[in-house]
Amino acid sequence: MPPEARNTRSACSDPDGRGPRLFFQAVPEGKTAKNRLHLDVRAAPGLTGEERMAALEAEASRLVALGGTRLARHEPDPPLSHGFIVMADPEGNELCLD
């Protein structure tokens, strides 16, 4: 990792491996709204391709039923992306189903 990119991201995990991993990453743009925290929620761990996207779609549908809003679907583009769905909570804060 180049020196200028050090300390721009970090992660924490449940030591027992049951809970989710939290990943924090600095971004270049400044704050433009009241909340600047963006969560990536692992909704399809270990899955790939259509099986992964089907699991993400199922979770997106569940969240929409609870008041969330679906914003965009990004198709898999290996090796850079395995595909994800961008959502917003009822207050408009974005999160990604990953």
Backbone as JSON Lines, residues from 0, in Angstrom:
{"i":0,"aa":"M","n":[0.85,-1.17,0.0],"ca":[0.0,0.0,0.0],"c":[0.9,1.24,0.0]}
{"i":1,"aa":"P","n":[0.63,2.19,-0.89],"ca":[1.46,3.39,-0.91],"c":[1.31,4.19,0.39]}
{"i":2,"aa":"P","n":[2.34,4.9,0.8],"ca":[2.29,5.65,2.06],"c":[1.11,6.6,2.17]}
{"i":3,"aa":"E","n":[0.72,7.27,1.07],"ca":[-0.39,8.23,1.15],"c":[-1.75,7.55,1.38]}
{"i":4,"aa":"A","n":[-1.84,6.26,1.16],"ca":[-3.1,5.53,1.36],"c":[-3.18,4.84,2.72]}
{"i":5,"aa":"R","n":[-2.09,4.86,3.46],"ca":[-2.1,4.23,4.78],"c":[-3.02,4.99,5.72]}
{"i":6,"aa":"N","n":[-3.63,4.27,6.62],"ca":[-4.55,4.82,7.62],"c":[-5.79,5.45,7.0]}
{"i":7,"aa":"T","n":[-6.19,5.0,5.81],"ca":[-7.42,5.51,5.19],"c":[-8.56,4.5,5.32]}
{"i":8,"aa":"R","n":[-8.28,3.33,5.87],"ca":[-9.32,2.32,6.05],"c":[-8.95,1.39,7.19]}
{"i":9,"aa":"S","n":[-9.98,0.78,7.74],"ca":[-9.78,-0.13,8.84],"c":[-11.01,-1.04,8.94]}
{"i":10,"aa":"A","n":[-10.86,-2.14,9.6],"ca":[-11.97,-3.07,9.79],"c":[-11.9,-3.66,11.18]}
{"i":11,"aa":"C","n":[-13.05,-4.08,11.68],"ca":[-13.09,-4.82,12.93],"c":[-14.05,-6.0,12.74]}
{"i":12,"aa":"S","n":[-13.73,-7.09,13.4],"ca":[-14.52,-8.32,13.26],"c":[-14.83,-8.89,14.63]}
{"i":13,"aa":"D","n":[-15.92,-9.61,14.7],"ca":[-16.29,-10.35,15.9],"c":[-15.25,-11.45,16.1]}
{"i":14,"aa":"P","n":[-14.56,-11.48,17.24],"ca":[-13.52,-12.49,17.44],"c":[-14.07,-13.92,17.4]}
{"i":15,"aa":"D","n":[-15.36,-14.09,17.66],"ca":[-15.97,-15.42,17.6],"c":[-16.45,-15.77,16.2]}
{"i":16,"aa":"G","n":[-16.37,-14.8,15.27],"ca":[-16.76,-15.06,13.89],"c":[-18.26,-15.14,13.64]}
{"i":17,"aa":"R","n":[-19.08,-14.75,14.6],"ca":[-20.54,-14.82,14.43],"c":[-21.13,-13.52,13.92]}
{"i":18,"aa":"G","n":[-20.62,-12.41,14.4],"ca":[-21.17,-11.11,14.04],"c":[-20.6,-10.58,12.74]}
{"i":19,"aa":"P","n":[-21.13,-9.46,12.27],"ca":[-20.65,-8.9,11.0],"c":[-19.29,-8.22,11.15]}
{"i":20,"aa":"R","n":[-18.61,-8.1,10.04],"ca":[-17.36,-7.34,9.97],"c":[-17.73,-5.89,9.67]}
{"i":21,"aa":"L","n":[-17.14,-4.95,10.37],"ca":[-17.36,-3.52,10.11],"c":[-16.13,-2.98,9.41]}
{"i":22,"aa":"F","n":[-16.35,-2.33,8.27],"ca":[-15.25,-1.79,7.47],"c":[-15.41,-0.28,7.4]}
{"i":23,"aa":"F","n":[-14.36,0.45,7.72],"ca":[-14.38,1.91,7.69],"c":[-13.37,2.38,6.65]}
{"i":24,"aa":"Q","n":[-13.79,3.31,5.79],"ca":[-12.92,3.78,4.72],"c":[-13.09,5.29,4.55]}
{"i":25,"aa":"A","n":[-11.98,6.01,4.5],"ca":[-12.02,7.44,4.21],"c":[-12.37,7.63,2.75]}
{"i":26,"aa":"V","n":[-13.11,8.68,2.46],"ca":[-13.47,8.99,1.07],"c":[-13.01,10.41,0.74]}
{"i":27,"aa":"P","n":[-12.76,10.69,-0.54],"ca":[-12.21,12.0,-0.9],"c":[-13.2,13.15,-0.8]}
{"i":28,"aa":"E","n":[-14.48,12.89,-0.99],"ca":[-15.44,13.99,-0.98],"c":[-15.82,14.37,0.46]}
{"i":29,"aa":"G","n":[-16.16,15.62,0.63],"ca":[-16.55,16.12,1.94],"c":[-17.98,15.78,2.27]}
{"i":30,"aa":"K","n":[-18.37,16.07,3.49],"ca":[-19.73,15.82,3.95],"c":[-20.7,16.73,3.21]}
{"i":31,"aa":"T","n":[-21.77,16.13,2.67],"ca":[-22.77,16.93,1.94],"c":[-24.16,16.8,2.55]}
{"i":32,"aa":"A","n":[-24.31,15.96,3.55],"ca":[-25.61,15.76,4.2],"c":[-25.37,15.54,5.68]}
{"i":33,"aa":"K","n":[-26.45,15.32,6.42],"ca":[-26.31,15.23,7.87],"c":[-25.52,14.01,8.34]}
{"i":34,"aa":"N","n":[-25.59,12.89,7.62],"ca":[-24.86,11.7,8.02],"c":[-23.79,11.36,6.99]}
{"i":35,"aa":"R","n":[-22.61,11.03,7.44],"ca":[-21.52,10.7,6.52],"c":[-21.06,9.26,6.68]}
{"i":36,"aa":"L","n":[-21.78,8.46,7.44],"ca":[-21.45,7.06,7.62],"c":[-22.16,6.24,6.56]}
{"i":37,"aa":"H","n":[-21.42,5.39,5.88],"ca":[-21.98,4.52,4.85],"c":[-21.66,3.09,5.22]}
{"i":38,"aa":"L","n":[-22.69,2.25,5.36],"ca":[-22.48,0.86,5.71],"c":[-22.57,-0.04,4.5]}
{"i":39,"aa":"D","n":[-21.69,-1.02,4.43],"ca":[-21.78,-2.12,3.48],"c":[-22.21,-3.33,4.29]}
{"i":40,"aa":"V","n":[-23.4,-3.84,4.02],"ca":[-23.95,-4.96,4.78],"c":[-23.72,-6.25,4.0]}
{"i":41,"aa":"R","n":[-23.0,-7.18,4.59],"ca":[-22.73,-8.47,3.94],"c":[-24.0,-9.32,3.99]}
{"i":42,"aa":"A","n":[-24.67,-9.4,2.86],"ca":[-25.93,-10.15,2.77],"c":[-25.78,-11.43,1.97]}
{"i":43,"aa":"A","n":[-24.61,-11.68,1.4],"ca":[-24.41,-12.88,0.58],"c":[-22.98,-13.4,0.73]}
{"i":44,"aa":"P","n":[-22.52,-13.62,1.97],"ca":[-21.13,-14.06,2.14],"c":[-20.9,-15.42,1.49]}
{"i":45,"aa":"G","n":[-19.79,-15.51,0.76],"ca":[-19.4,-16.76,0.13],"c":[-20.1,-17.08,-1.18]}
{"i":46,"aa":"L","n":[-21.08,-16.28,-1.57],"ca":[-21.81,-16.54,-2.81],"c":[-21.22,-15.73,-3.96]}
{"i":47,"aa":"T","n":[-21.39,-16.22,-5.18],"ca":[-20.9,-15.52,-6.37],"c":[-21.95,-15.57,-7.47]}
{"i":48,"aa":"G","n":[-21.77,-14.73,-8.46],"ca":[-22.6,-14.75,-9.66],"c":[-24.08,-14.56,-9.39]}
{"i":49,"aa":"E","n":[-24.9,-15.3,-10.12],"ca":[-26.36,-15.15,-10.0],"c":[-26.87,-15.56,-8.64]}
{"i":50,"aa":"E","n":[-26.24,-16.55,-8.01],"ca":[-26.65,-16.96,-6.67],"c":[-26.47,-15.81,-5.68]}
{"i":51,"aa":"R","n":[-25.36,-15.11,-5.81],"ca":[-25.09,-13.94,-4.95],"c":[-26.11,-12.84,-5.18]}
{"i":52,"aa":"M","n":[-26.36,-12.51,-6.46],"ca":[-27.28,-11.44,-6.77],"c":[-28.71,-11.79,-6.33]}
{"i":53,"aa":"A","n":[-29.09,-13.06,-6.43],"ca":[-30.42,-13.48,-5.97],"c":[-30.54,-13.29,-4.46]}
{"i":54,"aa":"A","n":[-29.49,-13.6,-3.7],"ca":[-29.5,-13.39,-2.25],"c":[-29.59,-11.91,-1.92]}
{"i":55,"aa":"L","n":[-28.87,-11.08,-2.67],"ca":[-28.94,-9.63,-2.46],"c":[-30.33,-9.1,-2.79]}
{"i":56,"aa":"E","n":[-30.93,-9.59,-3.86],"ca":[-32.29,-9.17,-4.23],"c":[-33.29,-9.53,-3.15]}
{"i":57,"aa":"A","n":[-33.16,-10.73,-2.57],"ca":[-34.07,-11.15,-1.5],"c":[-33.94,-10.23,-0.29]}
{"i":58,"aa":"E","n":[-32.71,-9.88,0.07],"ca":[-32.5,-8.97,1.21],"c":[-33.0,-7.57,0.89]}
{"i":59,"aa":"A","n":[-32.8,-7.11,-0.34],"ca":[-33.31,-5.79,-0.74],"c":[-34.83,-5.76,-0.62]}
{"i":60,"aa":"S","n":[-35.5,-6.8,-1.06],"ca":[-36.96,-6.86,-0.96],"c":[-37.41,-6.83,0.5]}
{"i":61,"aa":"R","n":[-36.7,-7.54,1.36],"ca":[-37.03,-7.54,2.79],"c":[-36.88,-6.14,3.38]}
{"i":62,"aa":"L","n":[-35.81,-5.44,3.01],"ca":[-35.59,-4.1,3.54],"c":[-36.6,-3.09,3.0]}
{"i":63,"aa":"V","n":[-36.99,-3.23,1.74],"ca":[-38.03,-2.35,1.18],"c":[-39.33,-2.53,1.95]}
{"i":64,"aa":"A","n":[-39.67,-3.76,2.3],"ca":[-40.89,-4.02,3.07],"c":[-40.83,-3.39,4.46]}
{"i":65,"aa":"L","n":[-39.62,-3.14,4.95],"ca":[-39.44,-2.52,6.26],"c":[-39.29,-1.0,6.19]}
{"i":66,"aa":"G","n":[-39.39,-0.43,4.98],"ca":[-39.32,1.02,4.83],"c":[-38.1,1.54,4.11]}
{"i":67,"aa":"G","n":[-37.21,0.66,3.69],"ca":[-36.03,1.08,2.94],"c":[-36.37,1.41,1.5]}
{"i":68,"aa":"T","n":[-35.43,2.0,0.8],"ca":[-35.6,2.35,-0.61],"c":[-34.45,1.76,-1.4]}
{"i":69,"aa":"R","n":[-34.79,1.13,-2.5],"ca":[-33.78,0.58,-3.4],"c":[-33.33,1.7,-4.34]}
{"i":70,"aa":"L","n":[-32.03,1.93,-4.45],"ca":[-31.51,3.01,-5.28],"c":[-30.84,2.54,-6.57]}
{"i":71,"aa":"A","n":[-30.06,1.46,-6.51],"ca":[-29.35,1.02,-7.71],"c":[-28.85,-0.4,-7.54]}
{"i":72,"aa":"R","n":[-28.71,-1.1,-8.66],"ca":[-28.09,-2.43,-8.67],"c":[-26.85,-2.34,-9.54]}
{"i":73,"aa":"H","n":[-25.74,-2.83,-9.01],"ca":[-24.47,-2.86,-9.74],"c":[-24.13,-4.31,-10.01]}
{"i":74,"aa":"E","n":[-24.06,-4.66,-11.27],"ca":[-23.81,-6.03,-11.69],"c":[-22.37,-6.44,-11.36]}
{"i":75,"aa":"P","n":[-22.15,-7.75,-11.18],"ca":[-20.79,-8.23,-10.94],"c":[-19.86,-7.83,-12.09]}
{"i":76,"aa":"D","n":[-18.65,-7.42,-11.73],"ca":[-17.63,-7.04,-12.7],"c":[-16.27,-7.52,-12.18]}
{"i":77,"aa":"P","n":[-16.1,-8.87,-12.15],"ca":[-14.84,-9.41,-11.6],"c":[-13.63,-8.89,-12.37]}
{"i":78,"aa":"P","n":[-12.52,-8.73,-11.71],"ca":[-12.26,-9.04,-10.31],"c":[-12.52,-7.86,-9.37]}
{"i":79,"aa":"L","n":[-12.94,-6.71,-9.9],"ca":[-13.1,-5.51,-9.07],"c":[-14.36,-5.54,-8.2]}
{"i":80,"aa":"S","n":[-15.43,-6.1,-8.69],"ca":[-16.68,-6.08,-7.94],"c":[-17.42,-7.4,-8.13]}
{"i":81,"aa":"H","n":[-18.01,-7.87,-7.05],"ca":[-18.81,-9.09,-7.12],"c":[-20.29,-8.76,-7.24]}
{"i":82,"aa":"G","n":[-20.6,-7.48,-7.39],"ca":[-21.98,-7.02,-7.5],"c":[-22.52,-6.57,-6.16]}
{"i":83,"aa":"F","n":[-23.37,-5.55,-6.17],"ca":[-23.97,-5.04,-4.93],"c":[-25.22,-4.24,-5.26]}
{"i":84,"aa":"I","n":[-26.02,-3.98,-4.24],"ca":[-27.24,-3.19,-4.39],"c":[-27.16,-2.01,-3.43]}
{"i":85,"aa":"V","n":[-27.4,-0.81,-3.93],"ca":[-27.4,0.4,-3.11],"c":[-28.82,0.63,-2.6]}
{"i":86,"aa":"M","n":[-28.94,0.84,-1.3],"ca":[-30.22,1.06,-0.64],"c":[-30.14,2.36,0.17]}
{"i":87,"aa":"A","n":[-31.29,2.8,0.65],"ca":[-31.34,3.93,1.6],"c":[-32.28,3.54,2.73]}
{"i":88,"aa":"D","n":[-31.92,3.95,3.94],"ca":[-32.82,3.71,5.07],"c":[-33.96,4.73,5.02]}
{"i":89,"aa":"P","n":[-34.95,4.63,5.91],"ca":[-36.08,5.56,5.84],"c":[-35.71,7.03,5.97]}
{"i":90,"aa":"E","n":[-34.53,7.36,6.52],"ca":[-34.09,8.76,6.62],"c":[-33.26,9.19,5.42]}
{"i":91,"aa":"G","n":[-33.05,8.28,4.45],"ca":[-32.3,8.62,3.27],"c":[-30.82,8.33,3.34]}
{"i":92,"aa":"N","n":[-30.33,7.71,4.41],"ca":[-28.91,7.37,4.54],"c":[-28.62,6.13,3.68]}
{"i":93,"aa":"E","n":[-27.63,6.24,2.83],"ca":[-27.3,5.13,1.93],"c":[-26.53,4.02,2.62]}
{"i":94,"aa":"L","n":[-26.75,2.8,2.11],"ca":[-26.0,1.62,2.51],"c":[-25.93,0.7,1.31]}
{"i":95,"aa":"C","n":[-24.99,-0.21,1.32],"ca":[-24.88,-1.17,0.22],"c":[-25.08,-2.57,0.74]}
{"i":96,"aa":"L","n":[-25.87,-3.35,0.03],"ca":[-25.95,-4.79,0.28],"c":[-24.84,-5.4,-0.54]}
{"i":97,"aa":"D","n":[-23.92,-6.02,0.14],"ca":[-22.7,-6.51,-0.49],"c":[-22.55,-8.0,-0.25]}
